[in-house]
Each structure stands twice: as structure tokens, then as C-alpha cells.
Amino acid sequence: MIEAGKTYVVMGLLDADSLAYAIGSTIEGLGGKVVYTVQNEVFKRRFLDSSKSLTDEEKAGLDLRFCDITKDEQVRDVFAELAPVAGVVHSIAFANPRTCLGEEFHTEATDDILLSHHISCVSLATVARHAVPAMQGGGAMVAMTFDTAHVYPHYNWMGVQKAALEALVRALARRHGRDKVRCNAVSAGPLFTKAASKIPGFGSLTKLWQASSPLPWDTREDKQAVANAVVFLLGPLASKITGQVLVVDGGTSIMGGPLMEHELGEPTV
Ligand SMILES: NC(=O)c1ccc[n+]([C@@H]2O[C@H](COP(=O)([O-])OP(=O)(O)OC[C@H]3O[C@@H](n4cnc5c(N)ncnc54)[C@H](O)[C@@H]3O)[C@@H](O)[C@H]2O)c1
């Protein structure tokens, strides 16, 4: 549970489908002050124009700042302005779908791989360098990941970035324990968002989840379950948890294959 009245920076808002929006709304519902970061002015306009599910009043109530996560000075300015901050959510990733995702793993597009690595992984360290000084007395950071124990079709280089991101979460947890800043990740099952819709084969991934998940998995409704886990890790109930990956995926990642015929029947109680 987050601390009411304190400031939480939620980075990576694109539209009302973004995990960032589900997380920010949950924090606000618990009394936290939320500042979202949006990649740039164009994305902000697109968000305001395209988010038909939000009223004009809801849009006007959002505190939005620009921050391209690859620009060190933009990250620095956000945290210099917003201090003191109690928690930060890094909900950002990018990989060129033409080169880094798809049927063929191999690519000559090294620049695309490096850009994807910068945005999806290294940027968490940039955020930590600038956010930790804004968290005097302690705080929490949470990043978003996807199952790195298994290899999924099409996910290719993003799977590699997520494995590196999880290693970075552990490195930051070690580095910032002395600052009383915790760093964790939430590993979510597939959820419908803009980034997900760019992953070729996302439909087959969701079918795989529906066939394998011990708990029913809904790619829209279960954003809230993911947001709840992020909020838990941000707040004092998780005060001694750091360097961990909390899996919120309906149980799919523990499965040794899809559910069998006899497991798909009516509930037994
Ligand atoms: N949707 C899923 O199924 C799923 C599952 C597990 C993990 N995740 C992770 O959740 C996070 C949020 O993704 P999402 O699914 O909400 O999609 P999304 O498209 O709504 O969010 C991705 C965000 O990354 C931002 N971004 C990309 N490049 C940036 C840059 N240079 N500077 C600043 N921001 C930049 C985009 O503007 C966007 O706001 C990502 O890390 C994603 O990998 C998503």
C-alpha cells in the first residue's frame, strides 16, 4: 500500500490502455499524488486526443511531464523539480518490431538492438541516478518485466532486454540498499496495450496464456491485478523486499505445458 499524500512518479504513459495509467489510477485511488511522464509533446497531444474513455475533467486532472528516458538531462530535470518523491514506476520499453521482434531472431540491425537496450533496460539506471537523491530517507522503484525463464516466439530481443532489466533491478537493489531505496520488478502476463499490440504474434501469446493459466487470465481486466502488485512493492508493506521479481501472470510461468482436458472442466467446489 502506498503512503497517502506522497508523490509517486509513473513513467511511460501513452494512452488509457497503458499499464502506467492503471498503476497511476490505483495510486491516486489510495490517496497518493501521481505525476506521469510522457515521452514528448506529440505523445501528450495524442494521449489527450485519443483517450476516449477519459472525461475532459479526468484528462485535465492529470499531472503530465515530458521525459524522453534516453535524455539524461530530461530525467534529471523531472526529479530535481518533483523532489521529494516516495516512489517511481518505470513502465517503459521499446523494440523496433521490424528488426527486433518477429519470426526471425537474427538481425543485422545492431543499432536497433542497442536503442532497445537503452530504452528498455539501461534507462532504469538513469532513473535511479536521478531519482534516488529525490528520495531522502528512502523510497521504492518498480520496473515492469515479462517472463524471462522461458523463450517465447516473436519476443526475441525484448526477451533479452527483460532478462538484462531483471539483472539491473538486482544490481540497483544492492547499490541503493544503503540509501533505503528498494528496487523490484513486476513480471506481468500478456495485457492489451499499445506496446503489446506491436509484438507480432501477441494474439498467439494470449491464446497460450488462456490455455495454460491455472487462474483465468484476462488481457484487459487483469491490468488491475498487475497494478495492485506494483502498488504493494512501492509501499511500506514491502519494506524488506528488494531485488525481487514478483510474478503476476495467473500462474502460467510455473506450468509444464498447457492445462489438460480434465483440468478445464467446471469448478469442483
Ligand atoms: N502489455 C504487456 O503484455 C506487458 C507484459 C509484461 C510487461 N510489460 C511491460 O510494461 C511496460 C509498459 O508497457 P505497456 O504494455 O503499458 O505499453 P505502452 O505502449 O502503453 O507503454 C510503453 C511506454 O514506453 C514509452 N517509451 C518508449 N520509448 C521511450 C523513450 N525513449 N522515452 C520515454 N518513454 C518511452 C512509450 O511512450 C510508452 O508510454 C513495458 O516495460 C512493457 O514491456 C507489458
The ligand as an SDF file (V2000), in Angstrom:
LIG
                    3D

 44 48  0  0  0  0  0  0  0  0999 V2000
    1.4510   -5.2750  -22.0740 N   0  0  0  0  0  0  0  0  0  0  0  0
    2.0180   -6.4200  -21.6950 C   0  0  0  0  0  0  0  0  0  0  0  0
    1.5610   -7.5200  -22.0470 O   0  0  0  0  0  0  0  0  0  0  0  0
    3.2150   -6.3840  -20.7990 C   0  0  0  0  0  0  0  0  0  0  0  0
    3.5840   -7.5520  -20.0970 C   0  0  0  0  0  0  0  0  0  0  0  0
    4.7080   -7.5200  -19.2750 C   0  0  0  0  0  0  0  0  0  0  0  0
    5.4510   -6.3560  -19.1740 C   0  0  0  0  0  0  0  0  0  0  0  0
    5.0790   -5.2430  -19.8860 N   0  0  0  0  0  0  0  0  0  0  0  0
    5.9130   -4.0360  -19.7530 C   0  0  0  0  0  0  0  0  0  0  0  0
    5.1380   -2.9770  -19.2100 O   0  0  0  0  0  0  0  0  0  0  0  0
    5.7630   -1.7360  -19.5780 C   0  0  0  0  0  0  0  0  0  0  0  0
    4.7070   -0.7790  -20.1210 C   0  0  0  0  0  0  0  0  0  0  0  0
    4.2480   -1.2400  -21.3810 O   0  0  0  0  0  0  0  0  0  0  0  0
    2.7080   -1.1970  -21.7970 P   0  0  0  0  0  0  0  0  0  0  0  0
    2.3400   -2.5840  -22.1520 O   0  0  0  0  0  0  0  0  0  0  0  0
    1.9110   -0.4390  -20.8080 O   0  0  0  0  0  0  0  0  0  0  0  0
    2.7340   -0.4270  -23.2000 O   0  0  0  0  0  0  0  0  0  0  0  0
    2.6460    1.1380  -23.5700 P   0  0  0  0  0  0  0  0  0  0  0  0
    2.8910    1.1900  -25.0470 O   0  0  0  0  0  0  0  0  0  0  0  0
    1.3850    1.7230  -23.0750 O   0  0  0  0  0  0  0  0  0  0  0  0
    3.8640    1.7560  -22.7570 O   0  0  0  0  0  0  0  0  0  0  0  0
    5.1870    1.7390  -23.2300 C   0  0  0  0  0  0  0  0  0  0  0  0
    5.7170    3.1330  -22.9480 C   0  0  0  0  0  0  0  0  0  0  0  0
    7.1120    3.2240  -23.2400 O   0  0  0  0  0  0  0  0  0  0  0  0
    7.3140    4.5710  -23.6440 C   0  0  0  0  0  0  0  0  0  0  0  0
    8.6110    4.8210  -24.2600 N   0  0  0  0  0  0  0  0  0  0  0  0
    9.1740    4.1780  -25.3180 C   0  0  0  0  0  0  0  0  0  0  0  0
   10.3500    4.8000  -25.6320 N   0  0  0  0  0  0  0  0  0  0  0  0
   10.5180    5.8170  -24.7310 C   0  0  0  0  0  0  0  0  0  0  0  0
   11.5080    6.8180  -24.5320 C   0  0  0  0  0  0  0  0  0  0  0  0
   12.6030    6.9220  -25.3160 N   0  0  0  0  0  0  0  0  0  0  0  0
   11.3310    7.7040  -23.5120 N   0  0  0  0  0  0  0  0  0  0  0  0
   10.2500    7.6410  -22.7240 C   0  0  0  0  0  0  0  0  0  0  0  0
    9.2630    6.7270  -22.8590 N   0  0  0  0  0  0  0  0  0  0  0  0
    9.4140    5.8310  -23.8620 C   0  0  0  0  0  0  0  0  0  0  0  0
    6.1570    4.7990  -24.6160 C   0  0  0  0  0  0  0  0  0  0  0  0
    5.9840    6.1750  -24.9010 O   0  0  0  0  0  0  0  0  0  0  0  0
    5.0140    4.2060  -23.8050 C   0  0  0  0  0  0  0  0  0  0  0  0
    4.4470    5.2000  -22.9730 O   0  0  0  0  0  0  0  0  0  0  0  0
    6.8600   -2.0960  -20.5710 C   0  0  0  0  0  0  0  0  0  0  0  0
    8.0990   -2.2130  -19.8550 O   0  0  0  0  0  0  0  0  0  0  0  0
    6.4270   -3.4690  -21.0650 C   0  0  0  0  0  0  0  0  0  0  0  0
    7.4920   -4.2460  -21.5760 O   0  0  0  0  0  0  0  0  0  0  0  0
    3.9860   -5.2280  -20.6680 C   0  0  0  0  0  0  0  0  0  0  0  0
  1  2  1  0
  2  3  2  0
  2  4  1  0
  4  5  1  0
  4 44  2  0
  5  6  2  0
  6  7  1  0
  7  8  2  0
  8  9  1  0
  8 44  1  0
  9 10  1  0
  9 42  1  0
 10 11  1  0
 11 12  1  0
 11 40  1  0
 12 13  1  0
 13 14  1  0
 14 15  2  0
 14 16  1  0
 14 17  1  0
 17 18  1  0
 18 19  2  0
 18 20  1  0
 18 21  1  0
 21 22  1  0
 22 23  1  0
 23 24  1  0
 23 38  1  0
 24 25  1  0
 25 26  1  0
 25 36  1  0
 26 27  1  0
 26 35  1  0
 27 28  2  0
 28 29  1  0
 29 30  1  0
 29 35  2  0
 30 31  1  0
 30 32  2  0
 32 33  1  0
 33 34  2  0
 34 35  1  0
 36 37  1  0
 36 38  1  0
 38 39  1  0
 40 41  1  0
 40 42  1  0
 42 43  1  0
M  CHG  2   8   1  16  -1
M  END
$$$$
